[in-house]
Amino acid sequence: MTSMAAIGLLVSQTVESLLLALIGFYRRFISPMIGPRCRFTPTCSAYGLEAIEKHGPWKGGWLTMKRLLRCHPFTPCGCDPVPD
């Protein structure tokens, strides 16, 4: 593995760990205070975890961001699984 590839892998792993830690922080500390608010199944945090684990930090993070932007009172609720 070249040094640039190793650096890229390290950056991706670091970003993935950070994103998963942010979701974990939200689930542990913020969600219990505000109660269930998500309009979708799976919840936005579960969607984020699955998207990042399935697609990696870049595409999974992008999918999670798009999902969070759709999660508001003017969007119809329902099932919205992580795409393959």
N, C-alpha and C positions, 0 to 999 in steps of 0.2 A: 504494500500500500504506500502510495506516495505521501509526502508530508502534507500536501494540499488536501488530499482526500482524507487524511487523518484529522486535519483541522476542521474540514467540513463535517465530518462525522461527529466530532466533539461539539461543534456548535449546534448541530441538530439535536444531539442528546441533551445538551444543556437547555435548549429552548423547550424541548419536550418535557423535561423535568420541571421547568418553571411553569409551563402551562398546566400540567397535572397538579402541581402544588397550589396554583391559584384556584383551580376547581375544587381541590380538597379543602382549602381554606374557606371558600364560599359554602361548601356543604356542611362543614363543621361549625362555623361561627355565624355566618350571615343568614343562611336559610332557616335555621331554627328560630331566629328572632322575627323574621318576616312571614314565616309560614309558606305553605305551598302556593305558588303563583303561576307556574308554567301552564300554558294552554295546550301543550303538545304531549304526546306519548312517543318515545320516552321523554323524560324531563330534559330540559336544556343542559343541565350538568351531566346527566347520564349520556346524552347525545355527544357532548364534548369529549368525555372520556373515551367513548367508543370510536369517535371520529379520529382522535389523536392516536389511539392505539392501532386502529386499522390503517390509516393513511399517513401517519407520521405527523410531525409538528407543523409543517408548512401547509399542506393541503388540509389536514385535520383542523388546524387552527383557523384556516380560512372558512371551512364549512361551519365551524362552531360560531365564528363571527357572523356569518350570514344568518344562521339560525337565531342567534340572539337578537339580531335586527328585525326578524320576523315575529318575535315573541312580544306582542303588544295587544291591547284590547280590540283593535280594529282588524285583526287577522283571525280568520276562522280557525278554531282549534281542531285537533284530530291527530291521527297517526302520521309521523314524519320520521321514518327511519333513516339511518346513515346510508348514503348510497354506496354501492360496491365499486 
